[in-house]
Amino acid sequence: MLLFVGLGNPGSKYASNRHNIGFMALDKIAEHNGFSPWRNKFQAKLSEGVLGGEKVILLKPQTFMNLSGQSVGAAMQFYKLTPSDVTVFHDELDIAPGKCRVKMGGGHAGHNGLRSIHQHIGPDYQRIRLGIGHPGHKDRVAQYVLGDFAKADQHWINDILQGVGKGSAKLVVNDSAGFMNSIALQRQQNLQNTQKENNKINTQSKRVQNQTSDDRTAVQKLIDKFK
């Protein structure tokens, strides 16, 4: 059994915050892989399912970010898991938007959710670092992470979350490279689809322009056709 933890803050007020991309990632895993409905347990929202033949528990702590470790610790104790069975999905300031990195162990880098988890289970768990970019100055970080994603961000958010949902089974077999590749492929595919759609729109627009700019009479068009 494995425990996948998504970090965020509870309530509709925070639902679209950059800080809540961990919640969004787990929602997409549950949706894409047919997990059970969410229920309340361990001061969290919990869903169960199977990935790659392995039972996986999805956990979204409802304690607010800086107390996330309470929920994670309680779930680990109940299911008799070790830190190596835990994977945490969280926002990462030091990675460009739309990018993802997988890391085992290490420090919490000032992330309040990770700091709390460190305090309850130690540092030896896997992290899925979902890039949201940096606001440019440390004094703007709090406002930035607790702000909603901009409309212009929706394309890459959708790409990374779709990639997480489709590639999550790769994490069960320790194929972190395959997991990250699923996100990159999703992004590449959507960019190609967007380009095709833009080309189609441009072609249609040119046809309309050509039709509307042709002010010849019907007789003149007939004459020109046989020239």
C-alpha positions as a printed NumPy array, in Angstrom:
array([[  0.   ,   0.   ,   0.   ],
       [  1.146,   3.511,  -0.84 ],
       [  0.065,   6.908,   0.453],
       [ -0.167,   9.847,  -1.973],
       [ -0.536,  13.193,  -0.184],
       [ -1.596,  16.43 ,  -1.847],
       [ -0.864,  19.698,  -0.062],
       [ -3.193,  22.689,   0.04 ],
       [ -5.584,  24.663,   2.196],
       [ -9.239,  23.614,   2.7  ],
       [-12.266,  25.594,   1.59 ],
       [-13.488,  27.324,  -1.575],
       [-11.56 ,  30.493,  -0.688],
       [ -8.267,  28.72 ,  -1.408],
       [ -9.382,  26.231,  -4.072],
       [ -7.738,  28.014,  -7.013],
       [ -4.6  ,  29.187,  -5.154],
       [ -1.148,  28.308,  -6.465],
       [ -0.503,  26.758,  -3.043],
       [ -3.299,  24.251,  -3.737],
       [ -1.86 ,  22.587,  -6.82 ],
       [ -1.169,  19.509,  -4.677],
       [ -4.906,  19.133,  -4.027],
       [ -5.565,  19.638,  -7.745],
       [ -3.076,  16.895,  -8.633],
       [ -4.775,  14.338,  -6.378],
       [ -8.196,  15.295,  -7.712],
       [ -6.941,  14.56 , -11.229],
       [ -5.424,  11.204, -10.185],
       [ -8.728,  10.195,  -8.575],
       [-10.747,  11.33 , -11.592],
       [ -8.502,   9.737, -14.216],
       [ -8.105,   6.385, -12.449],
       [-11.578,   5.776, -11.04 ],
       [-10.831,   6.147,  -7.326],
       [-13.554,   6.011,  -4.669],
       [-15.533,   9.114,  -3.633],
       [-13.764,  11.36 ,  -1.145],
       [-14.601,  10.79 ,   2.536],
       [-13.437,  12.32 ,   5.81 ],
       [-10.734,  10.543,   7.803],
       [ -7.503,  11.511,   9.62 ],
       [ -8.478,  15.218,   9.505],
       [ -8.36 ,  14.881,   5.753],
       [-10.249,  14.031,   2.58 ],
       [ -9.427,  10.435,   1.656],
       [ -9.955,   8.386,  -1.498],
       [ -8.885,   4.819,  -2.315],
       [ -8.004,   3.074,  -5.556],
       [ -5.512,   0.94 ,  -7.438],
       [ -2.579,   2.057,  -9.581],
       [ -0.372,  -0.436, -11.377],
       [ -1.786,  -3.282,  -9.307],
       [ -0.977,  -1.526,  -6.021],
       [ -3.507,  -0.135,  -3.552],
       [ -3.076,   3.633,  -3.182],
       [ -4.582,   5.973,  -0.599],
       [ -5.033,   9.599,  -1.673],
       [ -4.952,  12.07 ,   1.217],
       [ -5.751,  15.808,   1.2  ],
       [ -5.138,  17.172,   4.738],
       [ -7.842,  19.611,   5.877],
       [ -5.805,  21.051,   8.761],
       [ -4.43 ,  23.991,   6.745],
       [ -0.982,  23.846,   5.225],
       [  1.21 ,  24.371,   8.295],
       [ -0.375,  21.418,  10.149],
       [ -0.428,  18.937,   7.262],
       [  1.91 ,  16.552,   9.067],
       [ -0.732,  15.717,  11.692],
       [ -2.959,  14.106,   9.09 ],
       [ -0.101,  12.363,   7.283],
       [  1.307,  10.963,  10.534],
       [ -2.092,   9.626,  11.617],
       [ -2.686,   7.893,   8.266],
       [  0.792,   6.367,   8.266],
       [  0.314,   4.998,  11.763],
       [ -3.127,   3.541,  10.971],
       [ -1.96 ,   1.771,   7.803],
       [  1.43 ,   0.835,   9.304],
       [  3.381,   2.583,   6.559],
       [  6.937,   3.903,   6.483],
       [  8.094,   7.265,   5.063],
       [  9.297,   5.484,   1.906],
       [  5.652,   4.547,   1.207],
       [  4.652,   8.231,   1.115],
       [  4.645,  10.543,  -1.918],
       [  3.784,  14.22 ,  -1.425],
       [  2.532,  16.456,  -4.269],
       [  3.222,  20.146,  -3.648],
       [  3.818,  23.532,  -5.249],
       [  7.434,  24.449,  -5.981],
       [  8.604,  28.053,  -6.349],
       [ 12.042,  27.146,  -7.688],
       [ 10.732,  25.273, -10.733],
       [  9.297,  26.967, -13.828],
       [  5.518,  26.858, -14.324],
       [  4.394,  23.671, -16.037],
       [  7.537,  21.733, -15.121],
       [  7.733,  18.864, -12.64 ],
       [ 10.549,  17.196, -10.729],
       [ 10.583,  14.086,  -8.541],
       [ 12.788,  14.055,  -5.454],
       [ 13.399,  11.566,  -2.668],
       [ 14.218,  13.002,   0.754],
       [ 15.969,  16.299,   1.449],
       [ 15.016,  19.547,   3.155],
       [ 11.709,  21.385,   3.166],
       [ 13.1  ,  24.631,   1.647],
       [ 10.784,  26.743,   3.8  ],
       [  7.582,  25.123,   2.52 ],
       [  5.208,  25.103,   5.503],
       [  3.455,  21.909,   4.476],
       [  6.706,  20.003,   4.039],
       [  8.067,  21.441,   7.276],
       [  5.07 ,  20.049,   9.157],
       [  5.439,  16.64 ,   7.511],
       [  9.146,  16.621,   8.409],
       [  8.2  ,  17.187,  12.043],
       [  5.843,  14.188,  12.093],
       [  7.471,  11.561,   9.855],
       [ 10.969,  12.837,   9.047],
       [ 12.425,  13.774,   5.624],
       [ 12.668,  10.358,   3.94 ],
       [  9.606,  10.5  ,   1.695],
       [  9.169,  11.175,  -2.027],
       [  8.132,  14.613,  -3.289],
       [  6.455,  15.533,  -6.575],
       [  7.534,  19.134,  -7.047],
       [  5.004,  20.924,  -9.268],
       [  6.508,  24.134, -10.595],
       [  4.567,  27.376, -10.176],
       [  7.458,  29.794, -10.725],
       [  8.728,  32.527,  -8.407],
       [  7.277,  36.045,  -8.026],
       [ 10.789,  37.523,  -8.162],
       [ 11.286,  38.624,  -4.554],
       [ 10.946,  36.737,  -1.272],
       [  8.724,  39.47 ,   0.203],
       [  6.089,  38.662,  -2.423],
       [  6.08 ,  34.887,  -1.93 ],
       [  3.236,  34.66 ,   0.638],
       [  0.892,  36.799,  -1.469],
       [  1.911,  34.917,  -4.608],
       [  1.295,  31.354,  -3.378],
       [ -2.011,  32.35 ,  -1.743],
       [ -3.143,  34.053,  -4.939],
       [ -5.2  ,  32.344,  -7.643],
       [ -3.671,  31.134, -10.87 ],
       [ -4.133,  33.674, -13.645],
       [ -6.318,  32.899, -16.666],
       [ -3.173,  32.858, -18.788],
       [ -1.864,  29.968, -16.648],
       [ -4.77 ,  27.651, -17.362],
       [ -3.21 ,  26.022, -20.429],
       [ -0.109,  24.745, -18.636],
       [ -2.024,  23.909, -15.433],
       [ -4.346,  21.673, -17.428],
       [ -1.361,  20.076, -19.165],
       [  0.563,  19.276, -15.986],
       [ -2.512,  17.961, -14.165],
       [ -3.537,  15.773, -17.096],
       [  0.009,  14.432, -17.215],
       [ -0.07 ,  13.692, -13.489],
       [ -3.36 ,  11.813, -13.839],
       [ -2.199,   9.74 , -16.791],
       [  1.302,   9.046, -15.477],
       [  0.576,   8.408, -11.799],
       [  0.847,   4.613, -12.174],
       [  4.508,   5.119, -13.135],
       [  5.221,   6.288,  -9.587],
       [  4.016,   2.955,  -8.188],
       [  6.81 ,   1.116, -10.047],
       [  9.419,   3.774,  -9.166],
       [  9.565,   5.025, -12.753],
       [  9.974,   8.708, -11.946],
       [ 11.465,   9.411, -15.384],
       [  8.404,   7.863, -17.042],
       [  6.121,   9.928, -14.819],
       [  7.838,  13.194, -15.709],
       [  7.871,  12.176, -19.373],
       [  4.087,  11.708, -19.319],
       [  3.746,  15.348, -18.25 ],
       [  6.173,  16.538, -20.928],
       [  4.357,  14.535, -23.627],
       [  0.997,  15.931, -22.534],
       [  2.37 ,  19.45 , -22.808],
       [  3.912,  18.777, -26.216],
       [  0.735,  17.187, -27.559],
       [ -1.451,  20.09 , -26.423],
       [  0.961,  22.642, -27.891],
       [  0.811,  20.821, -31.219],
       [ -2.992,  20.702, -31.094],
       [ -3.111,  24.419, -30.274],
       [ -0.802,  25.201, -33.2  ],
       [ -2.955,  23.143, -35.58 ],
       [ -6.076,  24.93 , -34.376],
       [ -4.406,  28.333, -34.798],
       [ -3.281,  27.403, -38.318],
       [ -6.829,  26.297, -39.165],
       [ -8.264,  29.581, -37.864],
       [ -5.682,  31.605, -39.819],
       [ -6.469,  29.689, -43.022],
       [-10.201,  30.229, -42.602],
       [ -9.612,  33.906, -41.871],
       [ -7.582,  34.336, -45.054],
       [-10.319,  32.671, -47.099],
       [-12.912,  35.041, -45.674],
       [-10.681,  38.027, -46.372],
       [-10.142,  36.916, -49.953],
       [-13.866,  36.417, -50.473],
       [-14.847,  39.755, -48.983],
       [-12.139,  41.677, -50.833],
       [-13.212,  40.362, -54.247],
       [-15.437,  43.191, -55.574],
       [-15.607,  41.965, -59.187],
       [-18.996,  41.581, -60.819],
       [-20.288,  38.121, -61.717],
       [-19.635,  38.821, -65.41 ],
       [-16.07 ,  39.94 , -64.698],
       [-15.402,  36.808, -62.607],
       [-16.645,  34.648, -65.531],
       [-14.433,  36.507, -67.991],
       [-11.41 ,  36.219, -65.675],
       [-12.02 ,  32.481, -65.234],
       [-11.499,  31.834, -68.961],
       [ -8.558,  34.166, -69.465]])
